[in-house]
Amino acid sequence: MPQLIVLPHVELCPNGAVIDAQKGVSICDTLLDHGIEIEHACEKSCACTTCHVVVREGFASLSSATEMEDDLLDKAWGLEPTSRLACQALMGSQDVVVEIPKYSINMVKEGGH
């Protein structure tokens, strides 16, 4: 069983976490199922960037990004070459290390429509 390793995040996961993950389940669902309340303003429909994560290890083992995900990622705060939307990245058979960025672009919290 692959593990999802979450680097410490001041608000969501101050001590970091090591989670037994299931292959084929999204990073977002895995985090939420284990009490790490990552933002997901579009209800995991690949319509925003609030669940943006940076994959520090294991990037190649994740499901491939769609063109729609790649287009949205261009709008994410702190975009890196190994950025993914947690709602779209499905776990593979290898361990994955993710960093949840300090900031996200969340139109709901910022008063947008």
Secondary structure, 3 states (H helix, E strand, C coil): CCEEEECCECCCECCCEEEECCCCCEHHHHHHHCCCCCCCCCCCCCCCCCCEEEEEECHHHCCCCCHHHHHHHCCCCCCCCCEEECCCCECCCCCEEEECCCCCCCCCCCCCC
